[in-house]
Amino acid sequence: MKTLLRILAMVMLTFLMLSLTKCNPNNDRVAGNNEETTLAEDLERERDEVRKDLRELRKDLDRELEKVNRKIDKATDVQRERLEDANRRLTDDRAKVDETLEDLENASNETWEEVKVAAHNTSRDVKAAFREVGNEIRDLFQDDKTSN
């Protein structure tokens, strides 16, 4: 009788433990869905960050293009030629950023890593070119001030 009571108590404890921890076959699927949701959220968060960085870069390029266009109107022939070259380079860089943003929007989960790397590379390259153009424009007008 004692053995039967022990077995019954063990079965009840096991049942109680299983019900308290909610161990059932559906938990694996729920855990899998949670992981997929977390991955999707992480992917979307990454995508938003990259998108935000590229849009800010595009805004910076637009502002610099506006400055260059204003300076072209007031420039001498030599300055105008260099400013038009800077304008072309900045316009090309803006087109690269726009193309990368489009790739970003069209990226699937499978292509995301490639698109992310390409977006970072484009961002890095365009920022370097942007600094270079900015320095050239600054030097162009500093040279003009020192020669006067």
LINNORHU-V564659 format. One record per pair of residues at least 4 apart in sequence whose C-alpha atoms are under 6 Angstrom apart, sorted by the first residue. I is the first residue (numbers start at 0). J is the second residue. D is the distance in Angstrom with one decimal. If there is no record, write none. Layout:
i=I j=J d=D
i=I j=J d=D
This chain:
i=4 j=8 d=6.0
i=11 j=15 d=6.0
i=17 j=21 d=5.8
i=17 j=22 d=5.4
i=26 j=30 d=6.0
i=46 j=50 d=6.0
i=47 j=51 d=6.0
i=70 j=74 d=5.9
i=71 j=79 d=5.3
i=74 j=78 d=5.4
i=74 j=79 d=5.3
i=75 j=79 d=5.8
i=78 j=82 d=6.0
i=79 j=83 d=5.9
i=92 j=125 d=5.9
i=99 j=118 d=5.9
i=102 j=106 d=6.0
i=106 j=110 d=5.7
i=106 j=111 d=5.5
i=107 j=111 d=5.8
i=111 j=115 d=5.9
i=114 j=118 d=6.0
i=121 j=125 d=5.9
i=122 j=126 d=6.0
i=125 j=129 d=5.8
i=134 j=138 d=6.0
i=135 j=139 d=6.0
i=138 j=142 d=5.9
